[in-house]
Amino acid sequence: MPKRAHLAVTLAKQASQVALGDKLRDSYGAGKGKGKSVEVQLRDQTARLDVLTPKGLSAALRDWIWTLFEQNMRTLYETSSEGYNPAEKRNELFHPDSRFLILYTPALADKPIGYCIFRFDTEETASDDDDELYDVAYELQVDPAGQRQGVGRVLMEALERIAKAWKMDKTMLTVFKANREAILFYEKTGYTEDEVDPGNFGLDDDVDYWIMSKTIS
């Protein structure tokens, strides 16, 4: 394993709820909130953003995360080339290395309105022998009641702030080609096709997804 890969593993282990919350608050320069919670601006209102590990999730929050995922994504997965395995997907989402950004809005009586699930990882580059460090967004899901209100943008900005605070090289994600609305959103927020996307190796017609990334400056 390359030397920098060990750093990514270390970072993941250090990324406790409090550590992530502290760094995220520092990145906003406001210092508002405490512990796992950070105050963020969601258009004209102040919202609460919680940073959690799997152990920090209540049973109710786990159920909400899973229900929203199935509501938004099940059909896309069922019609994909790899199909849909609920048990496998659930294990992926709630993996011990997963971290959760949960956004709450006063407009919905402080109920959760959206989330981003991510992990720290490494990637072999196509251009050199060194690995890049990144955080990868496994899921970005917004409740229908909160769509087109800036929720996704706030969550992705928080993800990028965390990446920068933990000295990642970039943020990455995978998106179904059929999910045109999501692709347009990511493009508007600065994401482009990553160098390891299968399309760069003549395999574009063999897969139904794109790998996108954004360099963290």
Order of alpha helices (4+ residues) and beta strands (2+ residues): alpha-alpha-beta-beta-alpha-alpha-beta-beta-beta-alpha-beta-alpha-beta-beta
